């Protein structure tokens, strides 16, 4: 079994989703997202990014988008959660 298949099982996401985008939470103060398809919701407590047919939701306080490009995004603030869902 390859690494992506093992990771897919571990975090309960399909392997093809893992390879299309990724995110990293840095100490509860920042989130880096690569492979997003656009911004859906943006306010100081909730930011939603489109990732293929799903939505990546970041919740917290004092959320700010520090960087946004066609492919990646950096969100800072007091991060409470990062969830991927429909």
Backbone torsions as a table, in degrees:
resi	resn	phi	psi	omega
1	UNK	NA	133.0	-178.6
2	UNK	-82.9	170.5	-176.1
3	UNK	-58.1	-47.0	-177.3
4	UNK	-63.3	-36.9	177.7
5	UNK	-65.9	-43.2	177.8
6	UNK	-64.3	-44.0	178.3
7	UNK	-62.6	-40.9	178.6
8	UNK	-56.7	-46.4	178.4
9	UNK	-65.5	-42.6	-176.7
10	UNK	-61.1	-44.2	-177.0
11	UNK	-101.6	6.5	174.2
12	UNK	59.1	45.4	174.2
13	UNK	-131.2	144.6	177.0
14	UNK	-60.6	144.0	-177.9
15	UNK	-58.9	-36.2	-179.3
16	UNK	-66.6	-30.2	176.4
17	UNK	-69.2	-43.3	-178.1
18	UNK	-58.7	-38.5	-176.2
19	UNK	-79.1	-16.6	-178.8
20	UNK	-86.3	-28.3	178.4
21	UNK	-148.7	165.2	173.3
22	UNK	-153.7	156.6	174.4
23	UNK	-140.9	153.3	179.5
24	UNK	-133.6	128.4	175.9
25	UNK	-97.6	128.0	-175.9
26	UNK	-110.8	96.3	173.4
27	UNK	60.5	24.1	-179.5
28	UNK	70.9	8.6	-177.9
29	UNK	-116.9	-13.7	-179.0
30	UNK	-155.4	153.2	174.6
31	UNK	-132.3	130.2	173.6
32	UNK	-107.7	127.6	179.6
33	UNK	-121.7	127.3	176.4
34	UNK	-117.8	135.7	177.1
35	UNK	93.0	17.7	178.3
36	UNK	-74.9	163.3	-178.6
37	UNK	-115.5	9.3	177.7
38	UNK	141.3	165.9	-178.2
39	UNK	-94.7	133.1	179.1
40	UNK	-107.5	-48.6	-179.3
41	UNK	-134.6	139.2	177.9
42	UNK	-144.8	112.4	168.1
43	UNK	-148.7	179.9	-171.8
44	UNK	-71.7	-9.7	-179.7
45	UNK	-118.1	-10.8	-177.5
46	UNK	-154.4	130.7	175.0
47	UNK	-129.3	128.7	177.2
48	UNK	-119.0	131.6	177.4
49	UNK	-118.3	138.5	175.5
50	UNK	-77.4	132.6	174.1
51	UNK	-135.5	98.6	-174.3
52	UNK	56.7	-121.3	-177.0
53	UNK	-95.7	7.8	-178.6
54	UNK	-121.3	176.2	-179.0
55	UNK	-124.9	133.3	172.0
56	UNK	-99.2	120.5	-177.5
57	UNK	-112.1	125.7	175.3
58	UNK	-109.9	125.8	176.5
59	UNK	-119.7	153.4	179.6
60	UNK	165.6	-155.3	178.8
61	UNK	-125.6	148.7	177.9
62	UNK	55.2	38.6	-179.3
63	UNK	-72.4	135.3	179.9
64	UNK	-138.2	138.2	172.4
65	UNK	-87.5	110.4	-179.2
66	UNK	-83.0	-29.5	-179.5
67	UNK	-148.6	135.9	176.5
68	UNK	-144.6	121.2	175.8
69	UNK	-129.1	-175.4	179.9
70	UNK	-61.7	-23.2	-173.4
71	UNK	-121.3	-33.2	-175.4
72	UNK	-130.7	166.5	-173.5
73	UNK	-151.8	142.8	172.4
74	UNK	-122.5	123.8	-179.9
75	UNK	-115.3	132.4	177.1
76	UNK	-121.5	164.2	-179.3
77	UNK	138.2	-164.8	175.5
78	UNK	-92.8	98.9	-173.1
79	UNK	-81.6	122.4	175.9
80	UNK	-93.6	-41.9	-178.4
81	UNK	-157.2	156.2	172.2
82	UNK	-131.6	119.9	-175.4
83	UNK	-130.7	138.5	174.3
84	UNK	-110.0	127.5	-179.8
85	UNK	-165.6	-174.9	-178.8
86	UNK	-89.2	NA	NA
